[in-house]
């Protein structure tokens, strides 16, 4: 698998800024105008992409489910999912709207028809939800489109991830990113296990990231510190709104702050080379010590430790040079409180 690839103009992988996806999910609340406003908000907050969920109730969930007594009864979520279905015509409208704002439009298909729809309108990549990690038909279909696949891996074992990756690469698609997540809404911090993301990276040698449902930005920041190339987080105008995705989403200003914190963290992470920064160079003089004359020392005098002091600033010989100074004669008169230089000592 490739260690880096592109979604649109953005490079995904180590050495590039984290690709931040604002997950709208069902927070459009069946309103096209609301969906557009959320896309604008995501662009304002600094996200690289927005993402919806492309499903139909019929293609996602069974109409009936067993109750506590084992009787098959109407599924209470079915009408909710029907209401929150993104209409076919919205997809092209919202994609074109996103283009005008300079933000990438993505969506997660939940059935084969919606996957074909997304491919037809020209999405830059495919996001696959954790629940479809074992959906062989969908994985193979999406892989064959030859576009990057961002695969969430919540509630899965490493062996299941490996099988899904094999299915995708078996179709000739090497552009895969794996997102760790805890498939809980929201999860507690002790269930998040960010280090699993690093395990995915070590095992599959591909870009990895985190799809987060926890409150705040602690977990996304931790994920970026551990090498996340992608961060996905829900966005909303108001967490108190009715709807399944609002309660664990970030409000717009919070999302904006998270993006700013991630960008600051990326700067702080640096390149890993242990060396002084440009503006630290002055501290190599200001905070370090040199050998200074503690008293006036006449030319030809054999220098003893009691004649010297180690103090700031580092304008002369370093402390490690002390052995090469003591027991040697001064090559000229040395003034009290002046740093010793190499030419001040007879060698």
Buried (B, 14 or more C-beta within 10 A) or exposed (E): BBEBBBBBEBBBBEEBBBBBBBBBBBBBBBEBEBBBBBBBBBBBBBBBBBBBBBBBBEBBBEEEBEEEEEEEEEBEBBEBBBEBBBEEEBBBBBBEBBEEBEBBBBBBBBBBEBBEBBBEBEBBBBBBBBBBBEBEEBBBBBBBBEBBBBBBBBEBEEEEBEBBBEBBBEBEBBBBBBBBBBBBEBBEBEEBEBEBBBBBBEBBEBBBBBBBBBBEBBBBBBBBBBBBBBBBBBBBBEBEBEBBBBBBBBBBEBBBBBBEBBBEBBEEEEEEEEEEEEEEEEEEEEEBBBBBBBEEBEEEBEBEEEBBBBEEBBEBBEEEBBEEBBEBEBBEEBEEEBBBBEEBBEE
